[in-house]
């Protein structure tokens, strides 16, 4: 945990893509005050997930950079622009449509 991380995050939110002038995005985000608080909150909100298996910061950062960033950044940017009625469904549909690991479909033989 970094001292002042939550306050720093909240200061950055109004500058996120899709934010309108004077619009606060803080109701859409949550940041735990410490790593211990995060473990407790994950356990409360997501009891099926073990917070103990979360990778340490460098491993998580590397994983996100290598595997998620290229897909999530454009998806979240577009989500902020579109502001759909059901953002969870919209994001799920977007990620399915833009899945970089989607198997290529090979056309079958013509009959």
Secondary structure as GFF3:
##gff-version 3
##sequence-region A 1 111
A	DSSP	alpha_helix	5	13	.	.	.	ID=ss1
A	DSSP	three_ten_helix	26	28	.	.	.	ID=ss2
A	DSSP	alpha_helix	35	45	.	.	.	ID=ss3
A	DSSP	three_ten_helix	51	53	.	.	.	ID=ss4
A	DSSP	alpha_helix	57	63	.	.	.	ID=ss5
A	DSSP	pi_helix	64	68	.	.	.	ID=ss6
A	DSSP	alpha_helix	69	82	.	.	.	ID=ss7
A	DSSP	alpha_helix	87	97	.	.	.	ID=ss8
###
